């Protein structure tokens, strides 16, 4: 691709745009930025990025810039890739036109559409596959130049790399989310098997034995014990349901949900729990986003590990929230483990996946016989 038609200022700007694009892993904002950058580089009044459908014979999305909301509503349905737009789909090579309406494939604009004349179209590939096309119209002062074409071709290369990166990151996050979800399901399956199902199995055995005895007194005692056991199992199931999605997290907020969680943990374990919460004014939110859910799950899993698996006698929970982030520290005096030879078990694996999913940081320090400290920083959504 020849660059001698680009002046130094435009080359420098292209380098900066490329660096910014490849650093953006949010696909939706990236697509909009690509269109805005293309307009900036050429001075085009209007710009769009048409994204191909899976069959590659039309457009499934059309991200546009330069037409306001009111005009977009008057125009109605977005282009599907017919006319001149479809020429690039059928033959993905750059097009420069003096007047788009004069092209043989042009069939005009819908009612309410602003008039457009000069036209520049450049294909975009991502990961070695056709992804879509950049469309630009109405350059002030006349036609798009060869320098405009070179600039947009270069931008399209950057855009393809950035789109491929963003899609890869999104897919990785999705895989991590699925893995975390499956791990969570596995955990609850174990909880149900180890506690509820075993309890119900023992209850069935006791009732069967009483029935076989034929002794009314034995049967009466078995029924009494069964009623008590059923009450315990119902309480246990309610606790599991609460842990799956605590109502307090959605209705009262993170601080109240963590207080309830800590209170339940302290009431069911043989350990001393020290709590230190610092929630800055203005940090409360009326809804539970990814940050709140992740914070809750980290504390939930951390307390579970410390009390059920580490055999800790003393646990310290510190949570500090500011409008920018949440800091969590869970420290215990349990059996600990060697990080060089163990990942700390299933619980810590799930923690790492959750924190990575929201681009947070997780640090785990432990040693055999020296307890464990978990420290997490979760950025705002």
Buried (B, 14 or more C-beta within 10 A) or exposed (E): EEEEEBEEEBBEBBEEBBEBBBEBBEBEEBBBBBBBBBBBBBEBBBBBBBBBBEEEEBBBEBBBBBBEEEEEEBBEEBBBBEBBBBBBBEEBEBBBBEEBBEBEEBEEBEEEBBEBBBBBBBBBBBEEEBBBBBBBBBBEEEBBBEBBBBBBBBBBBBBBBBBBBBBEBBEEBEEBBEBBEEBBEEBEEEBBEEBBEEBBEEBEEBBEEBEEEEEEEBBEEBEEBBEEBEEEBEEBEEBBEBBEEBEBBBEBBBBBBBBBBBEBBBEEBEBEBEBEBEBEEEBBBEEBEBBBBBBBBBBBBBBBBBBBBBEBBBBBBBBBBBEEBBBBBBBBBBBBBEBEEEEBEBBBBBBBBBBBBBEBEBEBEBEEEBBBBBBBBBEBE
